[in-house]
Amino acid sequence: MRTKHEIHVIGAGLAGLTAAAFIARAGLPVVVHESRNRLGGRATTDDRDGFRFDQGPHALYRGGAAERILTELGVRPRGAAPDVRGVLVRDGRLHRAPAGAPSLLATTALGWRGKLQLARVLQGLARMRPADHAAHTVEEWIDATVQDDRARELLAMLVRLTTYSNHPRTMSADVAILMLQAGLGPGVRYLEGGWDQLVGALAAHPGVRIIEGSPLHELPDAAAVVLAVGSPAAATALAGVPVTRLEVGPAAETACLDLGLRGTPPHPVALGLDVPIYASHHSSPGGRAPAGHSVVALAEYLAPDVEPSRERLEAFAETMGIARGSVVAQRYLHRMVACTAIPSAALGGLRGRPDVDVLAQLTGRPGTFVAGDWVGTEGHLADAVLASARAAALAAVHHVERLPVAG
């Protein structure tokens, strides 16, 4: 009897589960190793007194790689577009947030000069080619694009909001433009009940075998291995090579405060201009809060060398009108990774990220592949996670199919 080679996947977050699903679809046996006794990684959802909190604010970009790949696997995300009516916060004062041309003209956060400059940028955004700006940092692109200080401030806020990052002097402008096009174009979807709906659907894919609570300290002896362990450091440690042999950008980190409220917040969205903080009503798709209650997620996009602060997030919640007495549940995450390694201008932007076979090249071990938000040329955040997972899985399948089959 001829037996097929088995492929091992390390890590049961979205990357590992997606890779495993594609391998199983190809008809090959696949085993997923998860060090924890819980699946999902950064896509898990916690229940606190009936309130369901993700690991920091999450949104699925409509029409992006993640949505396309989930559809390919037969996973239909349940959710809805968020209410984008909101306020801008500067110096403790609230201003109407521009959600389109009419509100841009009405906001008091900008003068007429700034409104005209920002409107010109937003109107021309769809025609921009992100790759043309890969060699420039976000800060360089913004400075060259708008001259008005307030318009630059607002554009920087929109970049933080769509990229989940506050590294304007490092991040390449191609990813900023790409995410602005997605966020201000098709927009995002908030998932009903939380992101663990995706985890459950992917883990249930036929033919996927998962072993929980099985930490590995070296690569398994297998025909092919997909490392979906979350970070370059973890991947290189398992492969036995120094992380310094990989060139990647810095991590984007956030401090997160989730609030379970009695009733709904005064404003669906609040965006800081002079502080890099964001707050959004996340329970509108349903399944997130008990009847008559709601969930608000706050995040501070941490700049390099800035320490997280729960007090800053609590103060921002009060500024946007959330009374302390309305908070019935909460969960604070001191330092969360929003993106493992941002695309940097110094490394060539999105095209400078490592390929899925980078560890095979570094170790000389064919059949070793990686997946994560720091891998591959396509997308950012979850889009990069699922795109690289699909590419790594198909590369592993192709590698195994060329091997002789044991008889």
C-alpha positions in Angstrom: 0.0 0.0 0.0 1.4 3.4 -1.0 1.1 6.1 1.8 1.1 9.8 1.3 3.6 12.1 3.0 2.3 14.0 6.0 2.6 17.7 6.3 3.0 19.3 9.7 1.8 22.8 10.6 3.1 24.5 13.7 0.7 27.0 15.2 -3.1 27.0 15.2 -3.8 30.7 14.7 -5.5 32.0 11.6 -2.4 31.3 9.5 -1.9 27.8 10.7 -5.5 26.8 10.4 -5.8 28.3 7.0 -2.7 26.5 5.8 -4.0 23.2 7.2 -7.3 23.7 5.4 -5.6 24.1 2.0 -3.3 21.1 2.6 -6.3 19.0 3.5 -8.2 20.2 0.4 -5.3 18.9 -1.7 -5.9 15.5 -0.3 -2.8 15.3 1.9 -2.7 14.3 5.6 -2.0 17.3 7.8 -1.3 17.6 11.5 -1.4 21.0 13.4 0.6 21.5 16.5 -0.6 24.1 19.0 1.4 24.9 22.1 -1.5 26.2 24.0 -4.7 24.4 25.0 -6.7 26.9 22.9 -6.9 27.6 19.2 -6.9 30.9 17.4 -3.8 32.9 18.6 -4.7 36.6 18.2 -8.1 35.7 16.8 -9.5 34.3 20.0 -12.5 35.9 21.7 -13.0 36.1 25.5 -16.3 36.1 27.3 -16.5 38.4 30.3 -19.9 38.4 32.0 -21.7 37.9 28.7 -19.6 40.5 26.8 -17.4 39.1 24.1 -14.0 40.8 23.7 -11.5 40.1 20.8 -7.8 40.5 21.4 -8.0 44.2 20.8 -10.1 45.8 18.0 -10.4 43.7 14.9 -12.0 44.4 11.6 -12.1 42.3 8.4 -11.4 44.4 5.3 -14.1 43.9 2.6 -12.8 42.7 -0.7 -9.3 41.9 0.6 -7.2 38.8 0.4 -8.6 37.4 3.7 -12.2 37.6 2.7 -11.4 36.1 -0.8 -9.4 33.2 0.7 -12.1 32.5 3.4 -14.7 32.3 0.6 -12.4 29.9 -1.3 -12.4 27.6 1.7 -16.2 27.9 2.1 -16.1 30.1 5.2 -18.7 32.9 5.0 -17.9 35.6 7.7 -21.0 36.7 9.5 -21.0 40.4 10.4 -21.8 43.9 9.2 -20.3 47.2 8.4 -19.8 49.4 11.5 -21.5 52.8 12.0 -18.8 55.2 11.0 -20.5 58.4 12.3 -18.1 59.8 14.8 -16.1 62.5 16.4 -12.5 63.7 16.2 -10.8 64.5 19.5 -8.2 67.3 19.9 -7.2 69.1 23.1 -10.2 67.4 24.9 -12.7 68.9 22.4 -14.9 67.0 20.1 -15.3 67.8 16.4 -17.4 66.1 13.7 -15.4 63.3 12.0 -15.3 63.5 8.2 -16.9 60.3 6.7 -17.3 61.8 3.3 -17.3 65.1 1.3 -20.3 66.7 3.2 -19.0 66.0 6.7 -15.5 67.0 5.6 -16.8 70.4 4.7 -18.7 70.6 8.0 -16.0 69.5 10.4 -14.5 72.1 12.7 -11.2 70.2 13.0 -9.9 71.7 9.8 -9.8 75.1 8.2 -10.8 75.7 4.6 -7.2 75.4 3.4 -6.8 72.0 5.1 -10.2 70.8 3.9 -9.4 71.5 0.3 -6.0 69.8 0.5 -7.4 66.7 2.2 -10.3 66.5 -0.2 -7.8 66.6 -3.1 -5.9 63.7 -1.5 -9.0 61.6 -0.8 -10.4 62.1 -4.3 -7.2 61.0 -5.9 -6.6 58.1 -3.6 -8.2 55.4 -5.8 -5.9 56.3 -8.7 -2.7 56.0 -6.7 -0.4 53.0 -7.3 0.8 51.9 -3.8 3.9 50.3 -5.2 5.1 53.6 -6.6 5.6 54.9 -3.0 7.2 51.8 -1.4 10.6 53.5 -1.0 9.1 56.4 1.0 8.1 56.4 4.6 4.6 57.4 5.7 5.9 60.6 7.1 7.7 61.5 3.9 4.6 60.8 1.8 2.3 62.8 4.0 4.7 65.8 4.1 4.9 65.7 0.3 1.2 65.3 -0.1 -0.3 68.0 2.1 1.1 71.3 3.4 -1.6 72.3 6.0 -0.6 71.1 9.5 -4.1 70.1 10.5 -4.7 68.2 7.3 -1.4 66.3 7.8 -2.6 65.5 11.4 -5.9 64.1 10.1 -4.2 62.1 7.3 -1.8 60.6 9.8 -4.7 59.6 12.0 -6.4 57.9 9.0 -3.2 56.0 8.4 -3.0 54.8 12.0 -6.7 53.8 11.9 -6.4 51.7 8.7 -2.9 50.2 9.3 -3.1 49.7 13.1 0.3 51.2 13.3 2.0 54.3 14.6 5.4 54.1 12.9 5.3 57.0 10.3 9.1 57.3 10.2 9.5 53.6 9.4 6.4 52.2 7.7 6.5 52.3 3.9 3.9 54.5 2.2 2.7 51.7 -0.1 1.0 49.9 2.7 -0.5 53.1 4.0 -2.0 54.0 0.6 -3.2 50.4 0.2 -5.0 50.4 3.5 -6.5 53.9 3.0 -7.9 52.7 -0.3 -9.4 49.7 1.4 -10.7 51.4 4.5 -12.1 54.5 2.7 -13.4 52.4 -0.2 -15.0 49.0 0.4 -14.6 49.5 4.2 -14.6 46.8 6.9 -16.8 44.2 8.5 -17.2 43.7 12.2 -17.7 40.0 12.9 -20.8 38.8 14.7 -19.9 37.3 18.1 -16.2 37.9 17.6 -13.3 36.6 15.5 -13.4 33.1 17.0 -16.2 32.4 14.5 -13.4 32.2 11.9 -11.3 30.0 14.2 -14.1 27.5 14.7 -15.0 27.3 11.0 -11.3 26.8 9.9 -10.6 24.2 12.6 -13.6 22.2 11.6 -12.3 21.8 8.0 -12.5 18.1 7.0 -9.1 16.2 7.1 -7.4 18.6 9.6 -6.0 16.9 12.7 -5.1 19.3 15.6 -3.0 18.5 18.6 -3.4 21.1 21.4 -1.0 21.6 24.3 1.9 20.3 22.2 4.8 22.8 22.3 7.7 22.0 20.0 11.3 23.0 20.4 12.5 22.0 17.0 11.1 21.2 13.6 9.4 17.8 13.4 10.8 15.2 11.1 8.3 15.6 8.3 8.2 15.8 4.5 7.1 19.4 4.7 6.6 21.9 7.6 4.6 25.1 7.7 5.6 27.4 10.5 2.7 29.7 11.5 4.0 30.6 14.9 3.3 34.3 14.8 6.7 36.0 14.8 10.0 35.9 13.0 11.9 35.2 16.3 9.7 32.2 17.0 10.1 30.8 13.5 13.8 31.2 13.4 14.2 29.7 16.9 12.4 26.5 15.8 14.5 26.4 12.6 17.7 26.8 14.5 18.9 30.0 12.8 19.5 33.5 14.3 16.6 35.9 13.8 19.2 38.5 12.7 19.4 36.6 9.4 15.9 37.9 8.6 15.3 41.5 7.6 11.9 42.7 8.8 10.3 45.8 10.1 9.5 46.5 13.8 6.3 45.2 15.4 3.2 47.5 15.6 1.9 47.4 19.2 -1.2 48.7 20.9 -2.6 49.1 24.4 -6.3 48.0 24.4 -9.2 48.6 26.7 -12.5 46.8 26.1 -15.6 48.1 27.8 -19.0 46.5 28.4 -21.5 49.2 28.7 -25.1 49.6 29.9 -26.8 51.1 26.9 -24.8 52.4 23.9 -21.9 54.9 23.7 -22.7 58.6 22.8 -20.7 58.3 19.7 -20.1 55.1 17.5 -16.5 56.2 16.7 -14.0 58.6 18.3 -10.6 59.2 16.7 -7.8 61.1 18.5 -5.9 63.7 16.5 -3.4 64.9 19.1 -3.4 61.5 20.8 -3.1 58.2 18.8 -6.2 56.6 20.3 -9.2 55.1 18.7 -12.6 53.9 20.1 -15.4 52.2 18.3 -18.8 50.6 19.1 -18.1 46.9 18.2 -21.3 45.2 19.2 -23.5 46.4 16.3 -23.4 43.1 14.3 -24.8 41.2 17.3 -23.6 38.4 19.6 -21.2 40.6 21.5 -23.2 41.9 24.4 -26.3 41.1 26.5 -29.6 42.8 25.5 -29.6 46.5 26.3 -25.8 46.6 26.5 -22.9 47.2 24.1 -19.1 46.7 23.6 -16.7 49.6 23.0 -13.1 48.8 22.0 -10.4 51.4 22.6 -6.8 51.1 21.4 -3.7 53.4 21.6 -1.4 52.9 18.7 1.9 52.9 20.4 4.8 54.9 18.9 8.3 53.5 19.4 9.6 53.9 23.0 6.1 54.9 24.3 4.9 53.0 27.3 1.3 51.8 27.4 -1.1 53.5 29.8 -4.5 52.4 30.9 -5.2 55.8 32.3 -4.8 57.5 28.9 -7.4 55.1 27.5 -9.8 55.6 30.4 -9.4 59.4 30.0 -10.2 59.2 26.3 -13.4 57.2 27.0 -14.5 59.9 29.4 -13.8 62.6 26.8 -16.0 60.8 24.3 -18.8 60.9 26.8 -18.7 57.4 28.3 -19.7 57.7 32.0 -17.8 55.5 34.5 -21.2 54.4 35.9 -22.2 52.9 32.6 -19.2 50.4 32.5 -20.3 47.0 33.8 -17.4 44.9 32.4 -13.9 45.6 31.2 -10.7 44.0 30.1 -7.3 45.7 29.6 -4.5 44.4 27.5 -1.3 46.2 28.4 0.7 45.6 25.2 -0.7 43.7 22.2 0.9 43.0 18.9 -1.3 44.4 16.1 1.2 43.5 13.3 4.3 41.3 13.9 6.5 43.3 11.5 5.4 46.3 9.5 6.5 46.8 5.9 9.3 49.3 6.1 10.5 51.8 3.4 14.1 50.8 4.1 13.4 47.3 3.1 11.3 48.1 0.0 7.8 48.1 1.5 5.5 45.2 0.9 7.8 43.6 -1.7 10.6 43.6 0.8 8.9 41.1 3.1 10.4 37.6 3.3 9.0 34.9 0.9 7.3 31.8 2.3 10.4 29.7 1.6 12.9 32.1 3.4 13.7 29.5 6.1 14.4 26.8 3.5 16.9 29.1 1.9 18.5 30.0 5.2 18.7 26.5 6.6 19.2 24.5 3.4 16.2 22.3 4.5 13.7 22.0 1.5 10.1 21.8 2.5 10.2 24.4 5.3 7.8 27.3 4.8 6.5 30.2 6.9 3.2 32.1 7.1 2.2 35.2 9.0 1.5 38.9 8.7 5.3 39.5 8.1 5.5 37.1 5.1 4.8 37.6 1.4 4.0 40.6 -0.8 0.2 40.6 -0.5 -1.8 42.6 1.9 -1.5 43.8 5.5 -2.9 42.5 8.8 -5.3 39.6 8.3 -5.0 39.9 4.6 -1.3 39.2 4.8 -1.9 36.3 7.3 -4.3 34.4 5.1 -2.5 35.2 1.8 0.8 33.9 3.1 -0.9 30.9 4.7 -2.4 29.9 1.3 0.9 30.4 -0.5 2.8 28.4 2.1 0.3 25.6 2.0 0.4 25.3 -1.7 4.2 25.4 -1.7 4.3 22.6 0.8 1.8 20.5 -1.2 3.9 21.1 -4.4 7.0 20.1 -2.6 5.5 16.9 -1.2 3.9 15.9 -4.5 7.4 15.8 -6.1 8.7 13.4 -3.5 8.6 9.6 -4.0 5.7 8.0 -2.2 6.5 5.2 0.3 5.2 1.8 -0.8 
